[in-house]
């Protein structure tokens, strides 16, 4: 079913969008129609900010060349960066990291096919090095290092990400959510789960960007599709669930935009700028 373009604001100053399942197409590629739109946004002084579970280095690599001074909300809100400058970091305690690693290793030892990514503000670390796992890691973690033992890495961490090949919500998510340590556990995709410091989510980061730019919720558009986008929908009067979104996102958002396969983000933003609609694909 084709979803029509939903209502749009007349005074927009900040556009925040998730990446996977939202802005990116089904092949996880940036739509070609985004690049001229970014020029239009820049000409009008409208800030475009990706908000993703991906690391800051990945987002800046993907989009930074097209947007001077791009503000990225990375690691599901644990890091906010502009170009090479880190504006905000929410560190995750080492005791929590060790607790999560121990539980992940227990699950792996009993047959769960998973891999762990330890995320620092400027890079990430993995110890599982098979191509099958690294193929899942690379699109999200551009600056990544394979190490022998994650427990020996000496760094400030902001997130532990776990990829479960069998689906994250069956075994791994319930097991991690039972841990006692001070942590925020968020399902960020069908196979991904993120562990962050308590109270950290995309909403906190979006509000920090709004405050820094003196932008109100009435001037903000937010797009998302999965559970890690749930909190940030509340930061904008103009919140959009993609037509392909998780049922809880569809319920929480004020409007439904065409799916990522129908180029819903770009087409909805174009409508807000008064530009003619594009073909759905």
Residue pairs with C-beta under 8 A, 6 or more apart in sequence:
1 243
2 258
2 262
2 280
3 243
3 256
3 257
3 258
3 259
3 262
3 264
4 258
5 257
5 258
5 267
5 268
5 271
5 277
6 240
6 255
6 256
6 257
6 268
7 255
8 221
8 238
8 268
8 269
8 271
8 272
9 218
9 219
9 221
9 237
9 238
9 272
10 272
11 218
11 219
12 46
12 219
12 220
12 221
12 238
12 269
12 272
12 273
13 45
13 46
13 47
13 213
13 215
13 219
13 220
14 46
14 47
14 49
14 209
14 210
14 213
14 215
14 219
14 220
14 221
15 41
15 46
15 47
15 48
15 49
15 220
15 221
15 223
15 269
16 49
16 50
16 51
16 73
16 206
16 209
16 220
16 221
16 222
16 223
16 232
16 235
16 236
17 23
17 48
17 49
17 50
17 51
17 222
17 223
17 224
17 265
18 50
18 51
18 52
18 202
18 223
18 224
18 225
18 226
18 228
18 229
19 50
19 52
19 54
19 59
20 28
20 52
20 53
20 189
20 225
20 226
21 189
21 225
21 226
21 242
21 244
21 245
21 260
22 223
22 224
22 225
22 229
22 242
22 260
22 264
22 265
23 30
23 31
23 34
23 50
23 223
23 260
23 265
23 266
24 30
24 31
24 260
25 31
25 260
25 261
25 263
26 260
26 261
28 139
30 62
30 63
31 263
31 266
33 263
33 266
33 278
34 266
35 66
37 266
37 269
37 270
38 48
38 63
38 66
38 67
40 273
40 275
41 47
41 48
41 269
41 273
42 67
42 68
44 273
47 71
47 209
47 213
47 215
48 67
48 70
49 70
49 71
49 72
49 73
49 206
49 209
50 59
50 62
50 63
50 72
50 73
51 72
51 73
51 77
51 202
51 205
51 206
51 222
51 229
51 232
52 58
52 59
52 72
52 73
52 74
52 76
52 140
53 75
53 76
53 140
53 161
53 188
53 189
53 192
53 194
53 228
54 74
54 75
54 139
54 140
54 141
55 74
55 75
55 79
55 119
55 123
55 124
55 140
55 141
55 142
55 143
56 72
56 74
56 75
56 79
56 81
56 86
56 121
56 122
57 122
57 123
57 141
57 142
57 143
58 74
58 139
58 140
58 141
58 142
58 143
59 70
59 72
59 74
60 70
60 72
60 81
60 83
61 142
63 70
63 72
64 70
64 72
64 83
68 83
69 82
69 83
70 82
70 83
71 80
71 81
71 82
71 87
71 209
72 79
72 80
72 81
72 82
73 79
73 80
73 202
73 205
73 206
73 209
74 80
74 81
75 119
75 121
75 158
75 159
75 194
75 196
76 159
76 186
76 188
76 194
76 196
76 200
76 201
76 202
76 228
77 90
77 196
77 200
77 201
77 202
77 203
77 204
77 205
77 206
77 232
78 89
78 90
78 92
78 119
78 158
78 159
78 196
78 197
78 200
79 86
79 88
79 89
79 90
79 121
79 158
80 86
80 87
80 88
80 205
80 208
80 209
81 87
81 121
86 121
86 122
87 208
87 212
88 205
88 208
89 121
89 156
89 158
90 158
90 196
90 197
90 200
90 204
91 156
91 157
91 158
91 197
92 157
92 158
92 159
92 160
92 183
92 195
92 196
92 197
93 181
93 182
93 197
94 157
95 181
96 160
96 181
96 182
96 183
96 195
96 197
97 118
97 157
97 160
98 151
99 179
99 180
99 181
100 116
100 160
100 162
100 176
100 179
100 181
100 183
100 195
101 116
101 150
101 151
101 160
103 175
103 176
103 179
104 114
104 116
104 162
104 172
107 114
107 171
107 172
107 175
108 114
112 164
112 166
112 171
112 172
113 164
113 165
113 166
114 162
114 163
114 164
114 165
114 172
115 126
115 128
115 133
115 136
115 137
115 162
115 163
116 126
116 127
116 128
116 150
116 160
116 161
116 162
117 124
117 125
117 126
117 137
117 140
117 141
117 144
117 160
117 161
117 162
117 163
118 124
118 125
118 126
118 150
118 153
118 155
118 157
118 160
119 141
119 157
119 158
119 159
119 160
119 161
120 155
120 156
120 157
120 158
121 156
121 158
122 143
123 141
123 143
123 144
123 145
124 137
124 141
124 143
124 144
124 145
124 161
125 144
125 145
125 146
125 147
125 150
125 153
125 155
126 133
126 134
126 137
126 144
126 145
126 146
126 147
126 150
127 146
127 147
127 148
127 149
127 150
128 134
129 146
132 165
133 163
134 146
136 163
136 191
137 144
137 163
138 144
140 161
147 153
158 196
158 197
159 194
159 195
159 196
160 194
160 195
161 188
161 192
161 193
161 194
161 195
162 168
162 172
162 176
162 192
162 193
162 194
162 195
163 191
163 192
164 170
164 171
164 172
164 191
164 193
165 191
167 190
167 191
168 187
168 189
168 190
168 191
168 192
168 193
169 187
169 190
172 193
173 185
173 187
173 193
176 185
176 193
176 195
177 185
179 185
182 197
182 198
183 195
183 196
183 197
183 198
184 195
184 196
184 197
184 198
184 199
184 200
184 201
185 193
185 194
185 195
186 193
186 194
186 195
186 196
186 201
186 227
186 228
187 193
187 226
187 227
187 228
188 194
188 226
188 227
188 228
189 226
189 228
194 228
201 228
201 231
201 232
202 228
202 229
202 231
202 232
203 231
203 232
203 234
203 235
204 231
205 232
206 220
206 222
206 232
206 235
206 236
207 235
209 215
210 216
210 217
210 220
210 235
217 235
217 236
217 237
218 237
218 238
220 235
220 236
220 237
220 238
221 236
221 238
221 239
221 240
221 268
221 269
221 272
222 229
222 232
222 233
222 235
222 236
222 238
222 239
222 240
223 240
223 242
223 257
223 264
223 265
223 268
224 230
224 232
224 233
224 239
224 240
224 241
224 242
224 245
224 249
224 253
225 241
225 242
225 244
225 245
225 246
225 249
225 260
226 245
226 246
226 249
227 246
227 248
227 249
229 249
230 248
230 249
230 252
233 239
233 241
233 249
233 252
233 253
233 254
234 252
237 254
238 254
238 255
239 252
239 253
239 254
239 255
240 253
240 254
240 255
240 256
240 257
240 264
240 265
240 268
241 249
241 250
241 252
241 253
241 255
241 256
241 257
242 249
242 256
242 257
242 258
242 259
242 260
242 264
242 265
243 256
243 257
243 258
243 259
243 262
243 264
244 259
244 260
244 261
245 253
245 256
250 256
257 264
257 265
257 267
257 268
258 264
258 267
258 268
258 280
261 281
262 280
262 281
263 278
263 280
263 281
266 278
267 277
267 278
267 280
270 276
270 277
270 278
271 277
